[in-house]
Amino acid sequence: MEQTHTYGDTPYHPRWLRRRVSTYWWLWKPAYLRFILREGSCMFVGWFTVYLLLLLAALLEGPLAYELFLAWSATPAVLIVNVVTLGFVVFHAITFFQAAPQAMVVRLGRARVAPQTVLLGHYAGWVVVSAVVAFFLLGA
Amino acid sequence: MAQRIRLQIARYRPEQESEATFDEYEVPYTKEMAVLDGLNFVKDRLDGTLAYRWSCRMGICGSCGMTVNGEPKLTCATFLGDYAPGPLRVEPLRNFPVIRDLIVDIGDFMRKLVRVKPWIVRSAEKPIAGGEYLQTPEQLEEYKPFSMCINCMLCYSACPIYGLDPKFIGPAAIALAQRYNLDNRDEGSADRMEVLSEHEGIWGCTFVGECTKVCPKHVDPAGAIQRYKLTAAIDSMKAFFAPRGA
C-alpha cells in the first residue's frame, strides 16, 4: 500500500514514534509564554491605533462629539481596557527593542557597533520622541 | 566515594510498545561526569538494551543531543552534579520522530540542509594559476560565528514553529545558509534566497528566539534569520523600485 502520511519531509514509517505538539506548548516554559504574550500584544497595539482614529474622528466632528468621546473614555470599562493596553504596548516596545540588536548589524567604518549600543540607541530614540510629544502636549 | 543520582530514561521499543515509557536507573557520579557518562554507565553495567547516539564526548560531533529535564542539551556537556539529587529525566530530542529509546530520525534536517547549498558556490572557478581566494580577518569574522554550527539539532528541538509545522526549514539550515552568504568567496546567495524566501523559509520564523538560547556553540540562528529577513525585504524593495533592465 502506498504511504502518503508524512512528517515534514520525513516519509511515513510504521514503527517510529511521532509525538504531537500539545495545544498548550506555550505553557511549557516562561520563554514560550513571553513569546505568545509578545505576539498577542499586537492586538493591543491595534486597539490603540483604532482608539486614536476614533479620537481624531471626534475632533473633526466638533466640540460636542469630542466631549462625548472624553466622557466615553472616562467610563470604567474603557479605562480598564486602556490601562491593560498601555501595559501590553510597553511590553511590546521593550521586547521589540530587545530583539532589535539581534536583527540589526550596524557598522561604523569597519567596526561593528556593540549590540548594547544598538539597544541603547532605540531607548534614546524612544525618549526623544516621547519628549517631543510631551513638549507639544504640555506646551499647548 | 561517588554520590548517586537517579536517571529516568525514556524508552521506546517499537517491537514491544506503541508509546514511550520511562525506566529508572541509579548511577554513581562524580562532579566531572556528564549525563552521557551516566547513560554509558547504564548501558555498560545495568541495561545493555538502552539505545542512544554519541561519538566525540567533547561537544564537536553533535550526536548526543537529548532532552534533559525538559531542555534540549548536549549530554556530553551537561553535568550530572548540576541536577543532584535528581531524579534527572532524559528524553529524545523533541520535534523529531523517535526510532528507538533516545534515538531520533534526523533525515528531515539532512534533506533541508542540502537544499540551502551549505558550501561555497562559484559561478566560475578561478584557474589554479590564479592563486588562492584571499580573505581578510574582518571578512572571516563576518561568517565565523555561523560556521561554528555542529548540526546537533538542539535548535530544531527548541523551536515550537518547527514542532507545529515540520515543513519549516528551521534554524540551523538558515544559519548555515547565512554562513555561506556572508563569505566573500561565495556567489550562491541568490540560489539560497530562492529556497529561503518561500513561506516555509525565513518567513516561517516568528522569532521565538529559543534556538539561540539553546545553541551550545553560540551560533545565534535567530539573529541569522532576522538579518536574512531584512536582506530579503531590501532585495524585494529594490526589485520593485528598480527592476532589472529598467
Chai-1 contact restraints between the chains, C-beta under 6 A:
chainA,res_idxA,chainB,res_idxB,connection_type,confidence,min_distance_angstrom,max_distance_angstrom,comment,restraint_id
A,Y7,B,P97,contact,1.0,0.0,6.0,A-B,restraint_1
A,Y7,B,P166,contact,1.0,0.0,6.0,A-B,restraint_2
A,G8,B,D108,contact,1.0,0.0,6.0,A-B,restraint_3
A,G8,B,P166,contact,1.0,0.0,6.0,A-B,restraint_4
A,G8,B,K167,contact,1.0,0.0,6.0,A-B,restraint_5
A,D9,B,D108,contact,1.0,0.0,6.0,A-B,restraint_6
A,D9,B,R111,contact,1.0,0.0,6.0,A-B,restraint_7
A,T10,B,G107,contact,1.0,0.0,6.0,A-B,restraint_8
A,T10,B,D108,contact,1.0,0.0,6.0,A-B,restraint_9
A,R15,B,P14,contact,1.0,0.0,6.0,A-B,restraint_10
A,W16,B,P97,contact,1.0,0.0,6.0,A-B,restraint_11
A,W16,B,I99,contact,1.0,0.0,6.0,A-B,restraint_12
A,L17,B,Y12,contact,1.0,0.0,6.0,A-B,restraint_13
A,L17,B,V98,contact,1.0,0.0,6.0,A-B,restraint_14
A,R18,B,P97,contact,1.0,0.0,6.0,A-B,restraint_15
A,V21,B,G163,contact,1.0,0.0,6.0,A-B,restraint_16
A,V21,B,L164,contact,1.0,0.0,6.0,A-B,restraint_17
A,W25,B,P160,contact,1.0,0.0,6.0,A-B,restraint_18
A,A31,B,E210,contact,1.0,0.0,6.0,A-B,restraint_19
A,F35,B,V208,contact,1.0,0.0,6.0,A-B,restraint_20
A,Q102,B,G223,contact,1.0,0.0,6.0,A-B,restraint_21
A,Q102,B,Q226,contact,1.0,0.0,6.0,A-B,restraint_22
A,A103,B,Q226,contact,1.0,0.0,6.0,A-B,restraint_23
A,R110,B,E138,contact,1.0,0.0,6.0,A-B,restraint_24
